Amino acid sequence: MRDLVIIGARSHAREIFDAIAAVNTVEPTWNVLGFVGHGETQPERIARLGPILGDFDDDALWRSLDRDRTTYIVGIGSPADREAIAVTMADRGYSAATV
């Protein structure tokens, strides 16, 4: 299984989590480490699914994760925000997951 973080901690992130859970019921593929906040979060709605690991802009968070083992998926609805996050994550050396 590959480690995965979901960037976002609102409704779209929950939908992404549900898709990952569905994939894992067929073939265990993803180990969801938790969620990374970007802008407004809904911790009370996310807590049942997994922890909020920190904030997207926290460089220490990204340095603490193993880039070779951890991938990410963006759970944010805004196309402009998704694109900006993808650019930043590529600069940090992380690969995006396809679920």
C-alpha positions, 0 to 999 in steps of 0.5 A: 500500500502506498501512503497518501495525503488528501489536500483539503479538509472540506466536503470535496476532500470527504468525497475523495476519501470515499472514492479511496475507500471504495478502491481499497475495498476492491484492492487495498491500495492506499494508506490514507495518512490524513488530511492537509488543510488548505484555507477553511477546514471543517475538522468536525466533519473530517475527524471521523475519517482521519486526522488533519496533519497540518496546513498546506503552507507548513513546510515542516509538515512536507519535510516530515513526510517521505517523498518516495513513499508518500503521494497526494491527491487534491480534495479541493473543488476549485480548478485554479486552486488545484492547479496552484497546489499541483505546481507547489507539490511538484516543486516540493518533489511530491507525485500526485496520485490517481484514484 
